[in-house]
Amino acid sequence: MIVARSLLRMAAADTLKRLELRAKQADETIGYLKQQVEALKKHAVSSLADEEVRLEAENEQLKKDIENMKNKLIYLETQNGFKQVALPSAAVASAVSSGPSAPPAQAAPAKEAAKANDKQPNEKAKKKEGKPQKQKPKAADEPVDVSALDLRVGYIRSVKKHPDADTLYIEEIDCGEEKPRNVVSGLVKHYEISQMSERLVIVCCNLKPAKMRGVLSQAMVMCASSPEKVELLDPPEGSVIGDRVSFEGYAFGDYPPQMNPKKKIWERIQPDLQMSDAGVATYKGTPFKVEGKGVCTAPSMKNSGIK
């Protein structure tokens, strides 16, 4: 009996050890499986984030491709005589529905002014003789504002490298005139030729033509500019070749056919051309606007200059 009990105890102890060993192995297996599950979760989250980034990038590229194709279609339709008609904006529709505004008060008739000037000519002549002649202000002192700039929507037909300058492109830009303009721009470091070709841009058309490394440049492509980056200004959606850029509160179409370089008109206006914190091109806070279509932008440029 004693031997049997001893054997039973030994068997029970051995069984208990095996059970404890299996329990330990089971705990280790469970721990390993938990680690694998956590690793799979992290991998899944990382894969989803990468996929989201990839899809966003593809979406942005598709938007750009669609816009470029639309601009090309508008250009081809314009070339073939199809007139582009934009839908009126909310502001325009409101102005139309409210009816015409009251006509401005007319000035005094010219005849009355002439009669007033005819009175006492001798006395006026005497007064003029006694007064010292006023000197005309110097050209640099004459006030200028953004209404002096002839800004239009242009379409870049073609782009090529300048033969004698590594940093310059030569663009052929249609500004809605009889012939396209030849424009030289220092954009080689900022854009590939494929990114410049067949797209709408904003062009300043009344600068004096100037030769740049032997090639005549007849206009200037407008860009948002900072020390780190340069970005072309984009016209609003629906713009067509030849659309004019205007500024609310400033005379429209009052610009000279060609600005006199001696008067430094561009140099005096340019410091007030700035990008807003929303990426909108402005002059003293007033947006570049294509009437009925929207404002000009450079989405990635905030609070930078324009030139």
C-alpha positions as CSV (number, residue, x, y, z in Angstrom):
1,M,0.0,0.0,0.0
2,I,2.8,2.4,0.9
3,V,4.5,1.7,-2.5
4,A,1.3,2.3,-4.4
5,R,0.7,5.6,-2.6
6,S,4.2,6.6,-3.4
7,L,3.8,5.8,-7.0
8,L,0.5,7.7,-7.2
9,R,2.2,10.8,-5.6
10,M,5.0,10.6,-8.1
11,A,2.6,10.2,-11.0
12,A,0.5,13.2,-9.8
13,A,3.6,15.3,-9.3
14,D,4.8,14.5,-12.9
15,T,1.3,15.3,-14.3
16,L,1.3,18.6,-12.4
17,K,4.7,19.5,-13.9
18,R,3.5,18.7,-17.4
19,L,0.4,20.8,-16.9
20,E,2.4,23.7,-15.6
21,L,4.8,23.4,-18.5
22,R,1.9,23.4,-21.0
23,A,0.3,26.4,-19.2
24,K,3.6,28.3,-19.6
25,Q,3.8,27.4,-23.2
26,A,0.2,28.5,-23.7
27,D,1.0,31.9,-22.1
28,E,4.0,32.3,-24.3
29,T,2.0,31.5,-27.4
30,I,-0.8,33.9,-26.4
31,G,1.8,36.6,-25.9
32,Y,3.4,36.0,-29.3
33,L,0.0,36.1,-30.9
34,K,-0.8,39.4,-29.2
35,Q,2.5,40.8,-30.6
36,Q,1.6,39.6,-34.1
37,V,-1.9,41.2,-33.8
38,E,-0.4,44.5,-32.7
39,A,2.1,44.4,-35.6
40,L,-0.6,43.7,-38.1
41,K,-2.7,46.6,-36.8
42,K,0.2,49.0,-37.1
43,H,1.0,47.8,-40.6
44,A,-2.7,48.2,-41.6
45,V,-2.8,51.8,-40.2
46,S,0.5,52.7,-42.0
47,S,-0.8,51.2,-45.3
48,L,-4.0,53.1,-45.1
49,A,-2.1,56.4,-44.4
50,D,0.2,55.7,-47.3
51,E,-2.7,54.9,-49.6
52,E,-4.5,58.1,-48.5
53,V,-1.5,60.2,-49.3
54,R,-1.1,58.5,-52.7
55,L,-4.8,59.0,-53.5
56,E,-4.6,62.7,-52.6
57,A,-1.6,63.2,-54.8
58,E,-3.3,61.4,-57.7
59,N,-6.4,63.6,-57.1
60,E,-4.4,66.8,-57.3
61,Q,-2.6,65.7,-60.5
62,L,-6.0,64.8,-62.0
63,K,-7.3,68.3,-61.2
64,K,-4.3,69.9,-62.9
65,D,-4.7,67.6,-65.9
66,I,-8.4,68.4,-66.2
67,E,-7.7,72.2,-65.9
68,N,-4.9,72.0,-68.6
69,M,-7.2,70.0,-70.9
70,K,-10.0,72.5,-70.4
71,N,-7.7,75.5,-71.1
72,K,-6.4,73.7,-74.3
73,L,-10.1,73.1,-75.4
74,I,-11.0,76.8,-74.8
75,Y,-7.9,77.9,-76.8
76,L,-8.8,75.6,-79.7
77,E,-12.4,76.7,-79.7
78,T,-11.4,80.3,-79.6
79,Q,-9.0,79.7,-82.5
80,N,-11.9,78.2,-84.5
81,G,-14.2,81.1,-83.9
82,F,-16.3,79.7,-81.1
83,K,-17.2,82.5,-78.6
84,Q,-16.7,81.7,-74.9
85,V,-19.6,82.8,-72.7
86,A,-19.2,82.7,-68.9
87,L,-22.0,82.3,-66.5
88,P,-22.7,85.5,-64.5
89,S,-21.5,85.5,-60.9
90,A,-23.9,86.1,-58.0
91,A,-22.7,89.7,-57.7
92,V,-23.4,90.4,-61.4
93,A,-26.8,88.7,-61.2
94,S,-27.7,90.8,-58.2
95,A,-26.6,94.0,-60.0
96,V,-28.8,93.1,-63.0
97,S,-31.9,92.3,-61.0
98,S,-31.7,95.5,-59.0
99,G,-32.0,97.6,-62.2
100,P,-29.9,100.3,-63.7
101,S,-28.4,102.9,-61.3
102,A,-29.3,106.6,-61.5
103,P,-27.3,108.5,-64.1
104,P,-24.6,110.8,-62.8
105,A,-25.4,114.5,-62.5
106,Q,-24.5,116.4,-65.7
107,A,-22.0,119.1,-65.6
108,A,-22.9,122.7,-66.5
109,P,-23.4,123.2,-70.3
110,A,-20.3,124.0,-72.2
111,K,-21.9,127.2,-73.5
112,E,-22.3,128.7,-70.0
113,A,-18.7,127.8,-69.2
114,A,-17.6,129.5,-72.4
115,K,-19.6,132.7,-71.5
116,A,-18.1,132.8,-68.1
117,N,-14.6,132.6,-69.5
118,D,-15.3,135.3,-72.1
119,K,-16.1,137.9,-69.3
120,Q,-13.4,140.5,-68.6
121,P,-10.6,139.0,-70.7
122,N,-8.3,141.9,-70.1
123,E,-8.5,141.6,-66.3
124,K,-7.7,137.9,-66.5
125,A,-4.7,138.6,-68.8
126,K,-3.4,141.2,-66.3
127,K,-3.8,138.8,-63.4
128,K,-1.9,136.1,-65.3
129,E,0.9,138.5,-66.1
130,G,1.3,139.4,-62.4
131,K,1.4,135.8,-61.1
132,P,4.6,133.7,-61.2
133,Q,4.4,130.6,-63.5
134,K,3.9,127.3,-61.7
135,Q,6.5,124.7,-62.4
136,K,5.1,121.3,-63.7
137,P,5.8,118.4,-61.3
138,K,8.5,116.0,-62.3
139,A,7.5,112.8,-63.8
140,A,8.6,110.8,-60.8
141,D,6.3,112.9,-58.6
142,E,3.2,112.2,-60.6
143,P,0.8,109.8,-58.8
144,V,0.5,106.4,-60.3
145,D,-1.5,103.3,-59.3
146,V,-2.3,99.8,-60.7
147,S,-4.6,101.2,-63.3
148,A,-1.4,101.9,-65.3
149,L,-0.8,98.2,-65.9
150,D,-2.4,96.4,-68.9
151,L,-2.9,92.9,-67.4
152,R,-4.5,90.2,-69.5
153,V,-5.1,86.5,-69.5
154,G,-2.7,84.8,-72.0
155,Y,-2.2,81.3,-73.2
156,I,1.3,79.8,-73.6
157,R,1.4,78.2,-77.0
158,S,5.0,76.9,-76.8
159,V,8.1,77.1,-74.6
160,K,11.8,76.6,-75.4
161,K,15.1,77.2,-73.7
162,H,17.0,80.4,-74.5
163,P,19.9,79.5,-76.8
164,D,22.3,81.8,-74.9
165,A,21.0,81.7,-71.3
166,D,20.6,78.6,-69.1
167,T,18.1,80.2,-66.7
168,L,15.8,81.7,-69.4
169,Y,12.8,80.3,-71.3
170,I,11.4,81.8,-74.5
171,E,7.5,81.6,-74.6
172,E,5.1,82.2,-77.4
173,I,2.0,83.7,-75.6
174,D,-1.4,84.4,-77.2
175,C,-3.0,87.4,-75.5
176,G,-6.0,87.7,-77.8
177,E,-4.3,89.9,-80.4
178,E,-3.6,89.3,-84.1
179,K,-0.2,87.8,-83.3
180,P,1.2,86.0,-80.2
181,R,3.9,87.8,-78.2
182,N,7.4,86.7,-77.7
183,V,8.2,86.6,-73.9
184,V,11.5,85.8,-72.1
185,S,11.2,84.6,-68.5
186,G,13.7,83.4,-65.9
187,L,11.7,80.4,-64.9
188,V,14.0,77.5,-65.8
189,K,14.8,76.8,-62.1
190,H,11.2,76.7,-61.1
191,Y,9.3,75.0,-64.0
192,E,9.8,72.2,-66.5
193,I,8.9,73.0,-70.1
194,S,5.9,70.5,-69.8
195,Q,4.6,72.5,-66.8
196,M,4.8,75.8,-68.7
197,S,3.3,74.7,-72.0
198,E,-0.4,75.0,-73.0
199,R,-1.6,76.8,-69.9
200,L,-3.3,80.1,-69.0
201,V,-1.3,82.8,-67.3
202,I,-1.5,86.5,-66.4
203,V,0.6,88.8,-68.6
204,C,1.6,92.5,-68.3
205,C,1.4,93.7,-71.9
206,N,2.4,97.4,-71.8
207,L,6.0,97.2,-70.5
208,K,8.5,98.6,-73.0
209,P,9.9,95.7,-75.1
210,A,13.5,94.8,-74.1
211,K,16.1,92.4,-75.4
212,M,17.2,89.7,-72.9
213,R,20.5,88.1,-74.0
214,G,19.7,89.0,-77.6
215,V,16.0,88.0,-77.7
216,L,13.3,90.6,-77.7
217,S,10.7,90.2,-74.9
218,Q,7.4,91.8,-75.6
219,A,5.6,91.3,-72.2
220,M,6.1,89.9,-68.7
221,V,4.5,86.8,-67.2
222,M,3.2,87.6,-63.6
223,C,4.4,85.4,-60.8
224,A,4.2,85.2,-57.0
225,S,7.8,85.3,-55.7
226,S,9.6,84.7,-52.5
227,P,13.4,84.0,-51.9
228,E,12.6,80.2,-51.9
229,K,10.0,79.8,-54.6
230,V,8.4,81.4,-57.7
231,E,4.8,80.4,-58.8
232,L,2.9,81.5,-61.9
233,L,-0.4,83.4,-61.2
234,D,-3.4,81.4,-62.2
235,P,-6.4,83.2,-63.8
236,P,-9.8,82.2,-62.3
237,E,-11.8,79.3,-63.7
238,G,-13.7,80.1,-66.8
239,S,-11.1,82.7,-68.0
240,V,-10.5,83.0,-71.7
241,I,-7.6,84.4,-73.8
242,G,-7.5,88.2,-73.8
243,D,-9.7,88.7,-70.6
244,R,-8.6,91.8,-68.8
245,V,-7.6,92.0,-65.1
246,S,-9.2,94.8,-63.2
247,F,-9.1,96.2,-59.6
248,E,-12.2,97.4,-57.8
249,G,-12.0,101.1,-57.1
250,Y,-9.4,101.8,-59.7
251,A,-9.9,103.1,-63.3
252,F,-10.2,100.2,-65.8
253,G,-8.6,100.5,-69.2
254,D,-6.8,103.8,-68.4
255,Y,-3.3,102.3,-68.9
256,P,-0.9,103.8,-71.4
257,P,-0.2,101.7,-74.5
258,Q,3.4,101.5,-73.4
259,M,4.8,102.6,-70.0
260,N,7.7,105.1,-70.2
261,P,10.7,103.5,-68.4
262,K,12.0,107.0,-67.4
263,K,8.9,107.5,-65.3
264,K,9.6,104.3,-63.3
265,I,5.9,103.4,-63.3
266,W,6.4,99.7,-62.9
267,E,9.0,100.2,-60.2
268,R,6.7,102.4,-58.2
269,I,3.7,100.0,-58.5
270,Q,5.4,96.7,-57.9
271,P,6.2,97.0,-54.2
272,D,2.4,97.2,-53.5
273,L,1.7,93.9,-55.5
274,Q,1.4,91.2,-52.8
275,M,-0.1,87.8,-52.2
276,S,-2.7,87.6,-49.4
277,D,-2.6,85.1,-46.6
278,A,-5.2,83.2,-48.6
279,G,-3.0,82.9,-51.8
280,V,-4.9,85.7,-53.7
281,A,-3.0,88.2,-55.8
282,T,-3.7,91.8,-54.7
283,Y,-2.7,95.5,-55.1
284,K,-2.8,97.3,-51.7
285,G,-5.2,94.6,-50.6
286,T,-7.5,94.8,-53.7
287,P,-7.6,91.5,-55.5
288,F,-6.6,90.9,-59.2
289,K,-10.1,90.2,-60.7
290,V,-11.4,88.9,-64.0
291,E,-14.9,90.4,-64.1
292,G,-17.6,87.9,-63.7
293,K,-15.2,85.0,-63.2
294,G,-13.2,85.5,-60.0
295,V,-9.8,86.4,-58.6
296,C,-6.2,85.4,-59.6
297,T,-4.3,83.1,-57.3
298,A,-1.1,81.3,-56.6
299,P,-2.4,78.7,-54.0
300,S,0.9,77.8,-52.4
301,M,2.2,81.4,-52.0
302,K,1.1,83.3,-48.9
303,N,2.1,86.9,-48.1
304,S,4.8,87.0,-50.8
305,G,5.6,89.6,-53.4
306,I,4.5,89.6,-57.1
307,K,6.7,90.4,-60.0
